[in-house]
Amino acid sequence: MKTFIIAAFLAILGISSGDRLQCYHCDVCTTELQNKTTVCSDKQMCVISKAKDGEMVKRGCLDSNKCKTYETIAQASYYHHCCEKDLCNSGHLAQLSLLGCAIVAGLWLQTLL
């Protein structure tokens, strides 16, 4: 029975929507992080776009070839900072990885058995 529960738990963890990156999304960001997310297309990464003065304007997905570049939008220059992990574009908030959560959940399940 114990082996079946662990196998079922691992099978559930294996179910995903593929290898596509999930990122926070906002078009006009404020200091508060909203929990809206989006799934990136192939060859895209999570991005935080900031103006030269540090004002944050956007979180979401961006073509990887535009990362670490400046872009002029409405007469202002914005820098695109990209990252490659799920929900990594949160800014100041630390995020637990899926693997870390799975390990903690697995250890917790073992204490129940």
N, C-alpha and C positions, 0 to 999 in steps of 0.2 A: 504494500500500500504506500509506504514511504517513497519508494522508487517511482511509483506512478504519479504521485503528487509533484515530485521534483521534475519529472519528465514533462508533465502537463504545463507546469510553470515555465519551463524553458521553451516549450513550443509556443506558448502565448507570447513570450518575449520576442520570438523570431518572426512573428507576424508584423509586417510593416507595409508602408505604402511605397516601398522601394528605397533607393538610395538618394532620393531627392532631399535637398537641404531645406529645413524649416527655419524661417527667420521672423523676427518681430517686424511689424509693418505699421508705419504712420507717414502721412504725406507732409504734415506740418506738426512736428514733434514739439512737445513742451518738456519741462523737466520731469514730469511724471511719466513713467513708462506704462503705456496701455498694453493690454494683453491681446491685441490683434496680431494674428500671425498669417503668414503666407508661405506657400511652397514654391521654391525656385525652379526654374527650368534648367535643362542641361546647360552646362558651361556658365552657370551663374553662381554667385556667392552672396552671403549676407553682407549688407553694407550699412554704414552710418555715414551720411553726407553732412559735412559741417562747413559753414562759411569761414573765411579767414579770421573773422573776429571771434570765432568759437561758437557762434550760434548754431544750434542743431536744427536741421531742416527736414531730414528724411531718414527713415529706416526702411529696409526692405531687401530686395534682391537686385543685383546688378551684374551685367556681363563681366566676366572675370578680366577681360582685356581693358576695362575701364577702371580697375582698382588702382589705388595709389596714384591717381591722376587728379588734376584740377579741371573743373568744367565751369564755364560761365553760364549762369542762368539769371535772367532779368538783371543784367549789369552787375552781378555779384559773382565772385569766384568761390567755388565750393570744392572741398577736397573729399574724395571718396576713400574711406577706410574700410577694407573688406576683411572678412574672417570666414573660416571654413567648417564650423561646427554648428549643430542645431542650436538656434536661439542665442548665438554668440554675439549678436549685435544689440545686446541689452544696454550697453554703456557701462554704468557704474555697478550694476547688480551682478553678483556672482551667480553662476548657474551650475547646477549639478548635471553631470553627464548621464546619459541613459545607462551606460555601463555601471557607473557608480551607484545609481538607484537600483539597478538589477542586483548588484552584489549585496547591498544592504537588505533588499527585500528577500533575497535567497537566504541570507543569514537569519533573518527574522523567521522565515518559514521553518528553518531547521530547529529553532527553539520551540516551535509549536508541536513538533513531532516527537 
